Amino acid sequence: MKKSIFIIGLLLIAVGIFEFHPAVKDAQSYVSLENYENAQTPCQKLIAERPWYGTLNYWFFAWLAFVPGLVFSVSPESPAWIRASRVIIAAGICYALMNLAVHLQWDIRNAPFKEDPFNPDPLNGWRMDCANYAGDGFSTLVVLVSAWITACIYTGLCLIIWNFYHQQFSQEIMENYKRDIATHILFKVLKIYAVIIIIDIILLIVLLSLLHFTGSFLFLGKWVGPLLIPILWPLFVPLYGFFP
């Protein structure tokens, strides 16, 4: 427990440094004058020439590390209400951090183009064609609506590892061990989602088979997108921390 709390503390300090340190902000908006003035320089090159800490999505790594740290901070001998609270807090904070990661990725993407760093006159600004402040809003909407499922999946995976560790190594979980209500509900929800995913994949295979025989892309667009793709969105939420 002490190690987990120590890890969470270090994580919060690291995130605070990246969030508020001026050098990180400067690195996020860095662009060389030579490339910025050259209209032939690809936008991707302007984005990629920044130092590594200027493109690091620290909120992504925050939720990746925070959930297992919080899950392992509670022992099997803790009261049921503490174990249940741990599950709810872990999933909730994971959801919040996933949303922050997507917003940060957009900020990192557009930091060099929010304002001209060399010419104060916006009428003569360079490479404003590279700005893409919100895209089409798709990734932000997907994460806002479906990241709670992703957060539950990740929390569930961490709980499975937690159970395995305390069964096989610490041996604090015995045969008569009872799960807390939050963990019980979480695993029920994940089982239901797993069944839905399996049905979804089967339907996808069937629809693609029909497409092969009918050759109708209209049929595919009419049914595959609305019925199948939204169910799979939560599985791709982590990617939006790198590809908004």
Protein Blocks (a to p, Z undefined) as FASTA:
>chain_A
ZZmmmmmmmmmmmmmmmmmmmklmmmmmgccfklmmmmklcfklmmmmpcfklmccfklm
mmmmmmmmmmmmpcfkbcfklmmmmmmmmmmmmmmmmmmmmmmmmmmmmmmmmpcfkbmb
lklcghklmgcfklnolmmmmmmmmmmmmmmmmmmmmmmmmmmmmmmmnomacfklccdf
klmmmmmmmmmmmmmmmmmmmmmmmmmmmmmmnopaklmmmmmmmmmmmmmmmmmmmmmm
mmZZ
